[in-house]
Amino acid sequence: MFRIIYEMMHFDFVLQVIAAARDISKLPASLGEASPLVLNPSGSVEHIKSSAAAAVAIHGRIDVLVNNAGYAQQGPVEELE
């Protein structure tokens, strides 16, 4: 995801990017001018609502939302349920 955002930041038009993460200190420097925002997708409903409100407050609106949260199982295919 970070590569996609990085490449989008080099178009001729201005993109205002918010990079949300559980720990914003771990966001890569390649995100450049992105506005950092603390967001724990496993947090309470109140936390998620306040993070969404904070995102809107940063730039006034959200036009595109990219969800890069994931879930993975590891192991041999025969043993996965």
C-alpha positions in Angstrom: 0.0 0.0 0.0 2.8 2.5 0.9 4.2 2.1 -2.7 0.8 2.9 -4.2 0.4 6.0 -2.1 3.9 7.1 -2.8 3.4 6.8 -6.5 0.1 8.6 -6.3 1.8 11.5 -4.6 3.8 12.2 -7.8 0.9 12.9 -10.2 0.3 16.4 -11.5 -2.6 17.1 -9.2 -2.3 17.5 -5.4 -3.3 14.6 -3.2 -3.8 15.1 0.5 -2.9 11.8 2.0 -3.6 10.6 5.6 -1.6 7.6 6.7 -3.3 5.8 9.5 -1.6 3.2 11.7 -1.7 1.7 15.1 1.8 3.2 15.8 2.5 6.2 13.6 6.2 6.0 14.6 6.4 2.9 12.3 5.2 4.7 9.2 7.9 4.8 6.5 9.6 8.1 5.6 8.6 7.5 2.0 5.1 8.7 2.8 6.6 12.2 2.7 3.9 14.8 3.3 1.2 12.4 4.4 -0.6 13.4 7.6 -0.2 10.7 10.3 -3.3 9.5 12.2 -3.4 6.9 15.0 -6.1 4.3 14.2 -6.5 0.8 15.7 -9.0 -1.1 13.6 -9.4 -3.5 16.5 -10.3 -0.7 18.9 -13.6 0.3 20.3 -16.4 1.8 18.2 -15.8 5.1 19.9 -12.1 5.0 19.0 -12.8 4.3 15.3 -15.5 7.0 15.1 -13.2 9.6 16.7 -10.4 8.6 14.3 -12.7 9.0 11.3 -13.8 12.4 12.6 -10.1 13.4 13.1 -9.4 12.3 9.4 -12.2 14.5 8.2 -11.0 17.4 10.3 -7.5 17.2 8.8 -8.6 17.9 5.1 -12.4 18.5 5.4 -13.5 15.3 3.6 -12.5 11.8 2.6 -12.6 11.1 -1.2 -10.8 7.7 -1.3 -10.3 5.2 1.5 -7.8 2.4 1.1 -8.1 -0.4 3.6 -4.8 -2.3 3.9 -5.6 -4.2 7.1 -5.2 -7.9 6.6 -5.6 -11.3 8.2 -3.4 -14.3 7.4 -3.2 -18.0 8.3 0.1 -19.8 7.9 0.7 -23.5 7.5 0.3 -26.3 5.0 -3.0 -25.9 3.0 -4.1 -29.4 4.2 -4.1 -28.2 7.8 -5.9 -24.8 7.4 -9.5 -24.5 8.3 
